[in-house]
Amino acid sequence: MEAPSFIPQVIRNCEDVNKELQKFSLASKIHQDYLWFDVLNFQTLIKTNEKDGYQPLSGNALAQFEKDDFYIKDNFSLLQTYDIRIYPKTKDYKLKLELTPQADKLYLVFDEHFIIINDDQFFEEIFSVIDSLMAQNKVIFRQQYEQRENLKAALKNFQAQGAQPQKLLLKTAPDFIPHTPSEFRFLLKNAWEKDKGTKAPKNSLFGTSPDVSIAEYIKPIKGKNGRNLKGLYIKIDIKDIDQMPPLSYNKNFIQREETSEKIVFKSLINGYVKIENDTIIFNTDYEFTSMKTTNAPMLLGGVESGITLVIKSEDEFSDAVGSNMILEASKIQIIGSVGENVTLSAQEISIQGQTHQSTTIKAQEAKVTTHKGRFLGEHFSVRNLDTGFIQASDCSIEVASGATIYAKKIAIKTLKSNNKLHFSQECELQEIQGGENRFVISSGADIKTKQVMEFIHKKIALLKSKMHTIAQEYQLFVTKAKKNKPIIDKIKSADKTTQIAMLAENDIKRTYDQFIAHIKKLKVLKRELIGFQNNIKDLNASLLEIENETLGARILAKSEWRFENEVIYHQDYPKPNDEILILADGENIDIRIDPLKRKMIKTH
């Protein structure tokens, strides 16, 4: 972060830190993103009468304020002010505070690449950042020593276990419990919508199976008067606690379980469920004829339900599954064709018919007569692949024409023209009848591998960005340390008596203390840089290991090549590279990768 240079400014007795930062930003014409601050000191003030002004606490009164018995009293109002030092922001620690809506709990949230260094200087930096964030959020400074010691112990524990902290509870209001109203949740629907990132269609049922929670009623919490983490005394004024409305259901299908916190409704059977007019309604009919949006509901979230759907077309002129349907089950068997914009999801799917170009199939395993749409899954078998798209671990195809395939392994009986075949391990061709086909050997042909590679690349880019920021900060402190080094050398070369006399002078003592602080800071920054470098080294090794998966790749052609076809060996690591090979009409050869030269070779 390239922060503009300016002389740090101390502002005393701030009631609102964010306003002071905004004022400084406007006055200095420096964007607030480039500003940071330390809390140098804070003052605690209370008033016991609305007519009186706030009075600072000190001595024994301040010691009493640290105790919960004093803090929870309702006979005073509370305010804290801060002395802050604003300076250029050179580093983003990627730490956030998360305060609950009524300020009864405070959490510390960590960036995924946060590195723990078991060093007192490192911990002091983290504590300082948290103090600043607390001041920004107007969280009361109290019991800070305990807070810091608990956090230090937690971070050391994470480091010892080699674990990455994500979110830690930092503070809890000692006595205050906020009121929480009741809530009814249709869990099956909520889970589906969260997974898909969209609202479920209105005419939807959701798949379930025995012992799966369908819905739950979260009981209300009346709450308790008390002082929250911002120092405000909250009085709960709830006269009538809401109660759960009556819910109708078949006791042969539903089991009701109650705890002090909630009531859970669990399924006793397999089926599709909806909740309508305060009633849980089951559907256990799994055989359909010509399903359409006008005569059937959407059947969602049933992939783990153990349910098998059987769907037939009513005649040869009708689709078995009409346009815009969404069907999800453990198994789906379709006798007939599938209309446009249909999405099918299951562990196993069989279609004795044709899919539309806009059909999407998601499954562990699928068998289709004629496929023109999209398949996303593990294992795919198709008789006629006509301009369709496949993304799988392996696929078996009788006839392929104008198709696009991404897989580890591809097996094709009859290869026609204009296919784009991406694979990482093997492509077997029984008979080649067409040309203008493109074969791409790439570790990224397998979607799971590609996603891992993309994740690693993003992680490396982020780590390099953080390293750049830390390196800038490191250089800044090197410059500061060099500036003070002549004075430090004089102190070190002097005898003991002269050293004591020199350090008695305020300016020299200040310079000496700054130098020591800078050296400690450089030590922490260096350890951070080494940590990031080691992480990047490990990630690069992982990329090379993934890239090496293609070294055994091959194309097995059991007939002569027809017309002209293109083979590309694509490598992403250690640097992007494409090797291109053109196969001429009549050649009778296989293609494999030479693992030593990392090049394609023709074999007979």
C-alpha positions in Angstrom: 0.0 0.0 0.0 1.6 3.2 -1.2 0.7 5.6 1.6 1.5 9.3 1.3 4.1 10.6 3.7 3.1 13.1 6.4 4.0 14.0 10.0 1.9 11.9 12.4 -0.6 14.0 14.3 -1.8 13.4 17.9 -5.4 14.2 18.7 -6.6 14.1 22.3 -9.9 13.3 23.9 -11.6 12.0 20.8 -15.2 10.8 21.4 -15.6 9.6 17.8 -12.5 8.3 16.1 -14.1 7.9 12.7 -15.1 11.5 12.6 -11.6 12.6 13.5 -10.1 10.4 10.7 -12.7 11.9 8.3 -11.8 15.5 9.4 -8.1 14.8 9.0 -8.7 13.2 5.6 -10.5 16.3 4.4 -8.0 18.8 5.8 -5.0 16.9 4.5 -6.6 15.8 1.2 -5.4 12.3 1.9 -7.9 9.5 1.3 -9.0 7.7 4.5 -7.8 4.4 3.1 -4.3 5.6 3.5 -4.7 6.6 7.2 -4.3 4.6 10.3 -4.0 5.4 14.0 -2.8 4.1 17.4 -4.7 4.5 20.6 -2.1 6.2 22.9 -4.4 6.4 25.9 -8.1 6.3 26.8 -10.2 8.0 29.5 -13.2 6.5 31.2 -16.0 8.9 32.3 -19.3 8.4 34.0 -22.2 10.4 35.2 -24.8 9.3 37.8 -27.3 12.1 37.1 -28.5 13.3 33.8 -28.2 16.9 35.0 -24.5 16.4 35.8 -21.6 16.3 33.3 -19.3 13.3 32.8 -16.6 12.9 35.4 -13.4 10.9 34.7 -12.7 7.8 36.8 -9.3 7.4 38.5 -7.6 5.5 41.3 -9.9 3.1 43.2 -13.0 4.0 41.1 -11.2 3.0 37.9 -10.1 -0.3 39.5 -13.8 -0.9 40.5 -14.8 -0.2 36.9 -12.8 -3.3 35.8 -15.1 -5.5 38.0 -18.2 -7.0 36.5 -20.2 -6.3 39.6 -19.7 -2.6 39.1 -20.1 -2.6 35.3 -23.5 -4.2 35.3 -25.1 -1.6 37.6 -27.8 0.6 36.0 -27.2 3.8 37.9 -24.7 5.5 35.7 -24.0 6.5 32.0 -20.7 5.7 30.5 -18.3 7.4 28.0 -14.8 6.7 26.9 -12.5 9.1 25.0 -9.3 8.4 23.2 -5.9 10.0 22.6 -4.9 8.9 19.1 -1.9 9.3 16.8 -2.8 9.4 13.1 -0.1 8.2 10.7 0.4 6.8 7.2 -1.1 3.3 6.7 1.6 1.0 5.5 0.1 -2.4 6.2 -3.3 -4.1 6.2 -3.3 -6.7 8.9 -6.5 -8.2 7.5 -8.1 -8.4 10.9 -11.8 -7.4 11.5 -14.0 -7.0 14.5 -17.5 -8.4 14.2 -19.9 -7.0 16.8 -23.4 -8.6 17.2 -26.3 -6.3 16.4 -27.0 -5.5 20.1 -23.3 -5.5 21.1 -23.5 -8.4 23.5 -20.6 -10.3 21.8 -17.4 -9.2 20.0 -15.6 -11.5 17.6 -12.1 -11.2 16.0 -12.2 -12.4 12.3 -8.9 -13.4 10.6 -7.9 -13.3 6.9 -7.3 -16.8 5.5 -3.6 -16.0 5.1 -3.0 -14.6 8.6 0.4 -15.8 9.8 1.0 -16.3 13.6 4.5 -15.4 14.8 5.4 -16.4 18.4 7.0 -13.1 19.3 6.1 -10.5 21.8 6.6 -7.7 19.3 4.1 -9.4 16.9 1.5 -9.9 19.7 1.9 -6.2 20.7 1.2 -5.2 17.1 -1.9 -7.3 17.0 -3.1 -6.0 20.3 -2.6 -2.4 19.0 -4.6 -3.1 15.9 -7.5 -4.6 18.0 -7.4 -1.5 20.3 -7.8 0.7 17.2 -10.6 -1.4 15.8 -12.4 -1.3 19.2 -12.1 2.5 19.4 -13.6 2.7 15.9 -16.5 0.5 16.9 -16.8 2.4 20.3 -16.4 -0.9 22.2 -15.6 -0.1 25.9 -11.9 -0.7 26.9 -12.2 -2.9 30.0 -10.3 -5.9 31.3 -7.8 -5.4 28.5 -5.0 -7.4 30.2 -7.3 -10.5 30.4 -8.4 -10.0 26.8 -4.8 -9.9 25.6 -3.6 -12.8 27.6 -6.6 -15.0 26.4 -6.0 -14.0 22.8 -2.2 -14.7 23.0 -2.9 -18.1 24.5 -5.4 -18.9 21.8 -3.0 -17.8 19.0 -0.1 -19.8 20.4 -2.4 -22.8 20.6 -3.4 -22.4 16.9 0.3 -22.2 16.0 1.2 -25.2 18.0 -1.5 -27.3 16.3 -0.6 -25.9 12.8 -4.2 -24.6 12.5 -5.5 -21.5 10.9 -7.7 -19.2 13.1 -10.9 -18.0 11.4 -13.0 -16.4 14.1 -12.5 -16.0 17.8 -14.8 -14.7 20.5 -13.0 -11.8 22.0 -15.5 -10.3 24.5 -19.0 -11.0 25.9 -21.2 -8.6 27.9 -21.1 -9.9 31.5 -24.8 -9.7 32.3 -26.8 -8.5 29.2 -28.8 -10.9 27.2 -30.6 -9.4 24.2 -34.2 -10.3 23.4 -34.5 -12.6 20.4 -37.9 -13.2 18.7 -39.0 -16.6 17.6 -38.2 -17.8 14.1 -39.6 -20.6 11.9 -37.3 -22.1 9.3 -38.1 -24.4 6.4 -34.7 -26.0 6.5 -34.9 -28.0 3.3 -35.9 -24.9 1.3 -33.3 -22.7 3.0 -30.5 -25.1 2.3 -31.5 -25.4 -1.4 -31.6 -21.7 -1.9 -28.3 -21.1 -0.1 -26.6 -23.8 -2.2 -28.0 -22.5 -5.5 -27.8 -18.8 -4.7 -31.4 -18.2 -5.9 -35.0 -18.4 -4.7 -36.8 -21.7 -5.2 -39.7 -21.6 -7.7 -43.1 -21.2 -5.9 -44.4 -24.7 -7.0 -41.5 -26.6 -5.4 -41.3 -29.7 -3.1 -38.1 -30.6 -1.4 -36.7 -34.1 -1.1 -36.1 -35.7 2.3 -35.4 -39.0 4.0 -35.6 -40.6 7.5 -34.0 -38.6 10.3 -33.5 -35.5 8.2 -34.6 -32.2 9.7 -37.4 -30.6 7.6 -38.1 -27.5 9.7 -37.4 -26.0 13.0 -38.9 -23.4 15.4 -36.4 -21.3 17.3 -37.9 -20.4 20.6 -37.9 -16.7 21.6 -35.4 -15.5 24.2 -36.9 -13.0 26.6 -33.6 -11.5 27.4 -32.2 -9.8 30.4 -31.4 -6.1 31.3 -27.8 -5.3 31.3 -24.9 -3.2 29.9 -23.6 -4.1 26.5 -20.1 -3.9 25.1 -20.6 -0.3 24.0 -21.4 0.7 27.6 -25.1 1.3 27.0 -27.5 -0.1 29.7 -30.3 -1.9 27.8 -33.7 -2.4 29.4 -35.7 -5.2 27.8 -39.3 -4.1 27.4 -41.1 -7.1 26.0 -44.5 -7.8 27.5 -45.8 -10.6 25.3 -43.5 -13.3 24.1 -44.5 -14.6 20.7 -45.4 -18.3 20.5 -45.2 -20.8 17.7 -48.4 -21.0 15.6 -50.0 -24.5 15.5 -48.4 -26.7 12.8 -50.3 -29.6 11.3 -48.5 -32.8 10.2 -49.0 -36.5 9.9 -47.4 -38.2 12.9 -46.6 -41.3 10.8 -44.4 -39.1 8.6 -43.0 -36.6 11.1 -41.2 -36.8 14.5 -41.3 -33.8 16.7 -38.2 -33.2 19.0 -38.1 -30.4 21.5 -35.3 -28.8 23.5 -35.1 -25.7 25.6 -34.0 -23.7 22.6 -36.0 -25.1 19.7 -38.5 -27.6 18.2 -37.3 -29.7 15.3 -39.5 -31.6 12.9 -37.8 -34.6 11.4 -38.8 -36.9 8.6 -39.6 -40.5 9.3 -39.9 -41.5 5.6 -38.6 -40.7 2.1 -40.5 -38.2 0.2 -40.9 -34.7 -1.2 -42.2 -32.0 1.2 -43.8 -28.6 1.2 -45.2 -26.4 3.9 -48.4 -24.7 3.1 -51.0 -23.0 5.3 -49.2 -24.1 8.5 -49.2 -27.7 7.3 -46.3 -30.1 6.4 -47.4 -31.9 3.2 -45.7 -35.0 1.8 -45.7 -36.3 -1.8 -44.7 -40.0 -2.2 -45.7 -40.5 -5.8 -42.5 -41.0 -7.9 -43.9 -42.1 -11.3 -45.0 -39.5 -13.8 -46.2 -39.2 -17.3 -45.1 -36.2 -19.4 -44.2 -33.8 -16.6 -44.8 -30.2 -17.3 -44.8 -27.0 -15.2 -48.6 -26.9 -15.7 -49.2 -30.4 -14.2 -46.3 -31.1 -11.9 -44.3 -29.4 -9.2 -40.5 -28.8 -9.2 -38.9 -31.6 -7.2 -35.8 -30.2 -5.6 -33.0 -31.2 -3.2 -33.6 -34.9 -3.4 -30.2 -36.1 -4.5 -29.5 -37.7 -1.1 -33.1 -38.8 -0.5 -32.9 -42.3 -1.8 -35.8 -41.6 -4.1 -36.1 -42.9 -7.7 -38.2 -40.9 -10.2 -39.6 -42.7 -13.2 -40.9 -40.4 -16.0 -42.4 -41.5 -19.3 -43.8 -39.6 -22.3 -47.5 -40.1 -22.9 -46.8 -40.5 -26.7 -44.1 -40.3 -29.3 -44.9 -36.6 -30.0 -44.5 -35.4 -26.4 -41.5 -34.8 -24.2 -41.2 -36.9 -21.1 -40.0 -33.8 -19.3 -41.4 -30.5 -20.5 -39.7 -27.1 -20.8 -38.3 -25.3 -17.7 -38.6 -28.2 -15.2 -36.1 -28.7 -12.4 -35.9 -32.3 -11.1 -33.6 -33.6 -8.3 -33.6 -37.2 -6.9 -31.2 -40.0 -6.1 -32.1 -41.7 -9.4 -33.9 -40.4 -12.4 -35.2 -42.7 -15.2 -36.6 -41.0 -18.2 -38.2 -42.8 -21.1 -38.7 -40.2 -23.8 -37.1 -36.9 -24.6 -36.2 -33.9 -22.5 -37.4 -30.3 -23.4 -35.5 -27.0 -23.3 -34.2 -25.3 -20.2 -34.6 -28.5 -18.1 -32.1 -29.1 -15.2 -31.8 -32.7 -13.9 -29.7 -33.5 -10.9 -29.2 -37.0 -9.4 -26.6 -39.6 -8.4 -27.7 -41.7 -11.4 -29.6 -40.6 -14.5 -30.8 -42.6 -17.5 -32.5 -41.1 -20.5 -33.9 -43.3 -23.3 -34.4 -40.4 -25.7 -32.9 -37.1 -26.7 -31.9 -34.0 -24.7 -32.4 -30.5 -25.9 -29.4 -28.2 -26.5 -30.3 -26.2 -23.4 -30.7 -29.3 -21.1 -28.3 -29.5 -18.2 -27.6 -32.9 -16.5 -25.7 -33.0 -13.2 -24.9 -36.5 -12.0 -22.3 -38.9 -10.7 -23.3 -41.2 -13.5 -25.5 -40.8 -16.6 -26.5 -42.8 -19.7 -28.2 -41.0 -22.5 -29.3 -42.1 -26.0 -28.8 -38.8 -27.8 -27.2 -35.9 -26.0 -27.2 -32.3 -27.3 -27.1 -30.4 -24.0 -24.6 -30.1 -21.1 -23.4 -32.9 -18.7 -21.6 -32.1 -15.5 -20.5 -35.0 -13.4 -18.2 -38.0 -13.1 -19.1 -40.8 -15.5 -21.0 -40.3 -18.8 -22.1 -42.9 -21.4 -23.9 -41.8 -24.5 -24.8 -43.5 -27.8 -24.9 -40.3 -29.9 -23.2 -37.1 -28.8 -24.4 -34.5 -31.2 -22.8 -31.0 -30.5 -23.2 -31.7 -26.8 -20.9 -30.6 -23.9 -19.4 -33.0 -21.4 -17.4 -32.2 -18.3 -16.6 -35.5 -16.5 -14.0 -37.7 -15.0 -14.4 -40.2 -17.8 -16.9 -40.7 -20.7 -17.8 -43.5 -23.2 -19.3 -42.4 -26.5 -20.4 -44.4 -29.5 -20.6 -41.6 -32.0 -19.2 -38.0 -31.5 -19.9 -35.1 -33.8 -19.3 -31.4 -33.1 -19.0 -32.1 -29.4 -16.9 -30.4 -26.7 -15.5 -32.7 -24.0 -13.4 -32.0 -20.8 -12.3 -35.2 -19.0 -9.5 -37.3 -17.6 -10.3 -40.2 -19.9 -12.3 -40.3 -23.2 -13.3 -43.4 -25.1 -15.0 -43.0 -28.5 -16.1 -45.7 -30.9 -16.7 -43.5 -34.0 -15.2 -40.0 -34.2 -16.7 -37.7 -36.8 -15.8 -34.1 -37.4 -15.4 -30.8 -35.5 -15.0 -32.2 -32.0 -12.9 -30.5 -29.3 -11.5 -33.1 -26.9 -9.7 -31.9 -23.8 -8.2 -34.7 -21.6 -5.4 -35.2 -19.1 -4.8 -39.0 -19.2 -6.1 -40.9 -22.2 -8.2 -40.6 -25.3 -9.1 -43.9 -27.1 -10.5 -43.9 -30.6 -11.8 -47.1 -32.3 -12.6 -45.6 -35.7 -11.9 -42.1 -37.1 -14.3 -41.0 -39.8 -13.9 -37.2 -39.8 -11.4 -34.4 -39.6 -11.1 -30.9 -38.2 -10.9 -32.3 -34.7 -8.9 -30.7 -32.0 -7.2 -32.7 -29.1 -5.9 -30.8 -26.1 -3.8 -32.6 -23.6 -3.9 -30.5 -20.4 -3.9 -31.0 -16.6 -6.8 -28.5 -16.5 -9.0 -30.7 -18.6 -10.4 -32.2 -15.4 -12.6 -29.6 -13.8 -11.6 -30.5 -10.2 -7.9 -30.3 -11.1 -8.5 -27.0 -12.9 -10.3 -25.6 -9.9 -7.5 -26.6 -7.6 -5.0 -24.9 -9.9 -7.0 -21.7 -10.1 -7.3 -21.7 -6.3 -3.5 -22.1 -6.0 -2.8 -19.4 -8.6 -5.1 -16.9 -6.8 -3.5 -17.8 -3.4 0.0 -17.2 -4.8 -1.0 -13.9 -6.3 -2.5 -12.8 -3.0 0.6 -13.9 -1.0 2.9 -12.1 -3.5 0.7 -8.9 -3.0 1.0 -9.2 0.7 4.8 -9.8 0.5 5.1 -6.7 -1.6 3.3 -4.7 1.1 5.4 -6.2 3.9 8.6 -5.6 1.8 7.7 -1.9 1.5 7.1 -1.7 5.2 10.4 -3.5 5.9 12.3 -1.0 3.7 10.7 1.9 5.5 11.9 0.6 8.9 15.4 -0.1 7.4 15.6 3.5 6.3 14.5 4.7 9.8 17.0 2.4 11.5 19.9 3.6 9.2 19.0 7.2 10.0 19.5 6.6 13.7 22.4 4.2 13.4 25.2 6.9 13.7 23.9 8.0 17.1 23.5 4.3 18.2 27.1 3.6 17.2 28.3 6.5 19.3 26.4 5.2 22.3 27.7 1.6 21.8 31.3 2.8 21.4 31.2 5.0 24.6 32.2 3.8 28.0 29.6 2.9 30.6 29.6 6.3 32.3 29.3 8.2 29.0 26.5 5.9 27.9 24.5 6.6 31.0 25.0 10.4 30.6 24.0 10.3 26.9 20.9 8.3 27.6 19.9 10.8 30.3 19.3 13.3 27.5 15.7 13.1 26.3 16.4 13.4 22.5 19.1 10.7 22.6 17.0 8.4 24.8 14.1 8.9 22.4 16.3 8.1 19.4 17.7 5.0 21.1 14.2 3.7 22.0 13.0 4.3 18.5 16.0 2.4 17.1 15.4 -0.6 19.4 11.7 -0.6 18.4 12.6 -0.5 14.7 15.0 -3.4 15.1 12.3 -5.5 16.8 9.8 -4.5 14.1 12.3 -5.5 11.4 12.7 -8.9 13.1 8.9 -9.6 13.0 8.6 -8.4 9.4 11.5 -10.6 8.3 9.8 -13.6 9.9 6.6 -12.7 8.1 8.3 -12.5 4.8 10.0 -15.9 5.3 6.6 -17.4 6.2 5.1 -16.1 3.0 8.1 -17.2 0.9 7.8 -20.8 2.3 4.0 -20.8 1.6 4.6 -19.7 -2.0 7.4 -22.3 -2.5 5.0 -25.1 -1.3 2.2 -23.9 -3.5 4.5 -23.8 -6.6 5.6 -27.4 -5.8 1.9 -28.4 -5.7 1.4 -26.8 -9.2 4.3 -28.7 -10.6 3.0 -32.0 -9.1 -0.4 -31.3 -10.7 1.2 -30.5 -14.1 3.1 -33.7 -14.0 -0.2 -35.7 -14.1 -0.2 -35.2 -17.9 3.2 -36.9 -18.4 1.6 -40.3 -18.9 -1.1 -39.0 -21.3 -1.7 -40.6 -24.6 -4.0 -40.9 -27.7 -4.7 -44.4 -28.8 -6.0 -44.5 -32.4 -7.1 -47.9 -33.6 -7.7 -46.8 -37.2 -6.0 -44.4 -39.6 -6.4 -40.7 -39.1 -8.7 -39.1 -41.6 -8.3 -35.6 -43.1 -6.5 -33.2 -40.9 -6.6 -33.1 -37.1 -4.7 -31.0 -34.5 -3.2 -32.1 -31.2 -2.1 -29.5 -28.6 0.0 -30.2 -25.5 -0.9 -27.4 -23.1 1.3 -26.7 -20.1 0.5 -24.0 -17.5 3.5 -24.6 -15.2 6.4 -23.7 -14.8 5.4 -21.4 -17.6 2.5 -21.4 -20.1 3.4 -23.3 -23.3 1.5 -24.9 -26.2 3.1 -27.6 -28.4 1.1 -28.2 -31.6 1.1 -31.3 -33.8 -0.8 -31.7 -37.0 -1.9 -35.2 -38.0 -2.3 -35.8 -41.7 -4.8 -37.9 -43.6 -3.8 -41.6 -43.6 -1.3 -41.5 -40.7 -1.6 -44.6 -38.5 0.0 -43.6 -35.2 -0.6 -43.0 -31.5 0.4 -39.9 -29.5 2.0 -39.9 -26.1 4.0 -37.6 -23.9 7.7 -38.2 -23.4 8.0 -37.6 -19.6 11.7 -36.7 -19.8 11.5 -34.1 -22.6 7.9 -33.1 -21.7 7.2 -33.2 -25.5 4.7 -35.1 -27.7 6.0 -38.1 -29.7 4.3 -40.3 -32.3 4.4 -44.0 -31.7 3.2 -47.0 -33.9 
